[in-house]
Amino acid sequence: MGDKRVHVVIRGWVQGVGFRASCARQAMGLGLTGWVRNQWDGSVEALFEGPAEAVDRMVAWCHRGPAAAEVTAVEVSDLGPGPQERSFRIR
């Protein structure tokens, strides 16, 4: 199926609930590279790269997030080929 690269913005009650740490653990468990960070507007932004099936599973996880999160919206943009991240990190 090939590799996939997406940019994701998650909105709702997603800061201060362990979202970034949980996201990083999930992404690393799926073998993905990229990053996750909080945004000034209260959203969480992420970049996921890797096998398409694993990226799709990660995006599906973003719709739920960790137990304390209340996700209200997830915006996903396919980025196509680009510079490859070496690992997954919290920014």
Contact map, one row per residue, 1 for C-alpha under 8 A:
1110000000000000000000000000000000000000000000000011100000000000000000000000000000000000000
1111000000000000000000000000000000000000000000000011000000000000000000000000000000000000000
1111100000000000000000000000000000000000000000001111000000000000000000000000000000000000000
0111110000000000000000000000000000000000000000011111001000000000000000000000010110000000000
0011111000000000000000000000000000000000000000111100001000000000000000000000011110000000000
0001111100000000000000000000000000000000000000111000001000000000000000000001111100000000000
0000111110000000000000000000000000000000000011110000000000000000000000000001111000000000000
0000011111000000000000000000000000000000000011110000000000100000000000000111100000000000000
0000001111100000000000000000000000000000001111000000000000000000000000000111000000000000000
0000000111110100000000000000000000000000001110000000000000000110000000111110000000000000000
0000000011111100000000000000000000000000011100000000000000000000000000111100000000000000000
0000000001111100000000000000000000000000011000000000000000000000000011111000000000000000000
0000000000111110100000000000000000000000010000000000000000000000000011110000000000000000000
0000000001111111111000000000000000000000011100000000000000000000100011100000000000000000000
0000000000001111111000000000000000000100011100000000000000000000000010000000000000000000000
0000000000000111111000000000000000000000000000000000000000000000000000000000000000000000000
0000000000001111111000000000000000000000000000000000000000000000010110000000000000000000000
0000000000000111111111000000000000000000000000000000000000000000010100000000000000000000000
0000000000000111111111100000000000000000000000000000000000000000110010000000000000000000000
0000000000000000011111110000000000011100000100000000000000000000000000000000000000000000010
0000000000000000011111111000000000000000000000000000000000000000000000000000000000000000010
0000000000000000011111111100000000000000000000000000000000000000110000000000000000000000000
0000000000000000001111111110000000010000000000000000000000000100100000000000000000000000000
0000000000000000000111111111000000110000000000000000000000000000000000000000000000000001110
0000000000000000000011111111100000000000000000000000000000000000000000000000000000000000000
0000000000000000000001111111110000000000000000000000000001000000000000000000000000000000000
0000000000000000000000111111111110000000000000010000000001000000000000000000000000000001000
0000000000000000000000011111111110000000000000000000000000000000000000000000000000000001000
0000000000000000000000001111111100000000000000000000000000000000000000000000000000000000000
0000000000000000000000000111111100000000000000000000010001000000000000000000000000000000000
0000000000000000000000000011111110000000000000000100010000000000000000000000000000000000000
0000000000000000000000000011111111000000000000011110011000000000000000000000000000000011000
0000000000000000000000000011001111100000000000011100000000000000000000000000000000011111100
0000000000000000000000000000000111110000000001111000000000000000000000000000000000001111100
0000000000000000000000010000000011111000000001110000000000000000000000000000000000000001111
0000000000000000000100110000000001111100000111100000000000000000000000000000000000000000111
0000000000000000000100000000000000111110000111000000000000000000000000000000000000000000011
0000000000000010000100000000000000011111011110000000000000000000000000000000000000000000001
0000000000000000000000000000000000001111111110000000000000000000000000000000000000000000000
0000000000000000000000000000000000000111111000000000000000000000000000000000000000000000000
0000000000000000000000000000000000000011111000000000000000000000000000000000000000000000000
0000000000111110000000000000000000000111111100000000000000000000000000000000000000000000000
0000000011110110000000000000000000000111111110000000000000000000000000000000000000000000000
0000000011100110000100000000000000011110011111000000000000000000000000000000000000000000000
0000001111000000000000000000000000011110001111100000000000000000000000000000000000000000000
0000001110000000000000000000000001111000000111110000000000000000000000000000000000000000000
0000111100000000000000000000000001110000000011111000000000000000000000000000000000000000000
0001111100000000000000000010000111100000000001111100001001000000000000000000000000000000000
0011110000000000000000000000000111000000000000111110001000000000000000000000000000011000000
0011100000000000000000000000001110000000000000011111011000000000000000000000000000000000000
1111000000000000000000000000000100000000000000001111111000000000000000000000000000000000000
1111000000000000000000000000000000000000000000000111111100000000000000000000000000000000000
1000000000000000000000000000000000000000000000000011111110000000000000000000000000000000000
0000000000000000000000000000011100000000000000000111111111000000000000000000000000000000000
0001110000000000000000000000000100000000000000011111111111100000000000000000000000000000000
0000000000000000000000000000000000000000000000000001111111110000000000000000000000000000000
0000000000000000000000000000000000000000000000000000111111111000000000000000000000000000000
0000000000000000000000000110010000000000000000010000011111111100000000000000000000000000000
0000000100000000000000000000000000000000000000000000001111111110000000000001000000000000000
0000000000000000000000000000000000000000000000000000000111111111000000000000000000000000000
0000000000000000000000000000000000000000000000000000000011111111100000000000000000000000000
0000000001000000000000100000000000000000000000000000000001111111100000100100000000000000000
0000000001000000000000000000000000000000000000000000000000111111100000111100000000000000000
0000000000000000000000000000000000000000000000000000000000011111111011100000000000000000000
0000000000000100001001100000000000000000000000000000000000001111111011100000000000000000000
0000000000000000111001000000000000000000000000000000000000000001111110000000000000000000000
0000000000000000000000000000000000000000000000000000000000000001111110000000000000000000000
0000000000000000110000000000000000000000000000000000000000000000011111000000000000000000000
0000000000011110101000000000000000000000000000000000000000000001111111100000000000000000000
0000000000011100000000000000000000000000000000000000000000000001100111110000000000000000000
0000000001111100000000000000000000000000000000000000000000000111100011111100000000000000000
0000000001111000000000000000000000000000000000000000000000000010000001111100000000000000000
0000000001110000000000000000000000000000000000000000000000000010000000111110000000000000000
0000000111100000000000000000000000000000000000000000000000000110000000111111000000000000000
0000000111000000000000000000000000000000000000000000000000000000000000001111100000000000000
0000011110000000000000000000000000000000000000000000000000100000000000000111110000000000000
0000011100000000000000000000000000000000000000000000000000000000000000000011111000000000000
0001111000000000000000000000000000000000000000000000000000000000000000000001111100000000000
0000111000000000000000000000000000000000000000000000000000000000000000000000111111000000000
0001110000000000000000000000000000000000000000000000000000000000000000000000011111000000000
0001100000000000000000000000000000000000000000000000000000000000000000000000001111100000000
0000000000000000000000000000000000000000000000000000000000000000000000000000001111110000000
0000000000000000000000000000000000000000000000000000000000000000000000000000000011111000000
0000000000000000000000000000000010000000000000001000000000000000000000000000000001111100000
0000000000000000000000000000000011000000000000001000000000000000000000000000000000111111000
0000000000000000000000000000000011000000000000000000000000000000000000000000000000011111000
0000000000000000000000000000000111000000000000000000000000000000000000000000000000001111100
0000000000000000000000010011000111100000000000000000000000000000000000000000000000001111110
0000000000000000000000010000000011110000000000000000000000000000000000000000000000000011111
0000000000000000000110010000000000111000000000000000000000000000000000000000000000000001111
0000000000000000000000000000000000111100000000000000000000000000000000000000000000000000111
